[in-house]
Amino acid sequence: MLAVGDKAPDFKLPTTGGHELSLAEALEKHKALVFLFYVLDFTGG
């Protein structure tokens, strides 16, 4: 479990271009990042 102030572990996500992008790669290009996760997207209800 992460606590406030902890660094996120490195992970990979698919891009809209069909590639994978890791957190480490994104941080090399940008100084700060914001990731939004929509847990309920594409679910019934």
Rosetta blueprint (number, residue, H / E / L):
1 M L
2 L L
3 A L
4 V L
5 G L
6 D L
7 K L
8 A L
9 P L
10 D L
11 F L
12 K E
13 L E
14 P E
15 T L
16 T L
17 G L
18 G L
19 H L
20 E E
21 L E
22 S E
23 L H
24 A H
25 E H
26 A H
27 L H
28 E H
29 K H
30 H L
31 K L
32 A L
33 L L
34 V L
35 F L
36 L L
37 F L
38 Y L
39 V L
40 L L
41 D L
42 F L
43 T L
44 G L
45 G L
